[in-house]
Amino acid sequence: MGRGALAEAFVQADWPADTNGVLLTGPYMPPEVRQRLRRHTTAHPRLRVVEFIPEPAPLLQQADRVIAMGGYNTVAEVLSFEKPALIVPRATEQSVRAERLHELGLVDVLHLDSLHPGALTKWLSRDVAPPQVHQRIDFNGLSRLPRLLEDVLAGPSHADARRPYEGVLQHAAV
């Protein structure tokens, strides 16, 4: 599947009647793909294609659901807003992350080899509850950093030097 496969499947999906869509292409999508997507939106009044916005957080905050590639920053933002999400990973590292998050019940995953408009239509038609992300993932790593640094500096002779890292490794695997 080429670049833009998810975007093209998105604009071709059948959406529930009360659904509007915003497709954020990003600045690196090939111009010919963006043109095809824009042509498709002329016949679809509930769809808008946006190439770039400097801060996508407000868009995510307003969304009822999110369909996205599996890049680290995108997934982290989607999780932080606790939005039902369908992640379509395009690389091995993205697949590992998406599968782990799926195992935790935080996202749905659709692999590129199964990507087609009907698969997106099916996911959009399902009842999905917002994931309980903040109950499963600690987003306050910065507040734990001083304690972790103390343990590292104390060295292996520190009584529980390895124990604090178990949770960190588990979260890092996410």
Helices and strands as residue ranges (DSSP letters): H 5-12, E 21-24, H 31-41, E 47-50, H 57-62, E 66-69, H 72-80, E 85-88, H 92-103, E 108-109, G 112-114, H 117-125, H 133-136, H 141-154, H 163-173
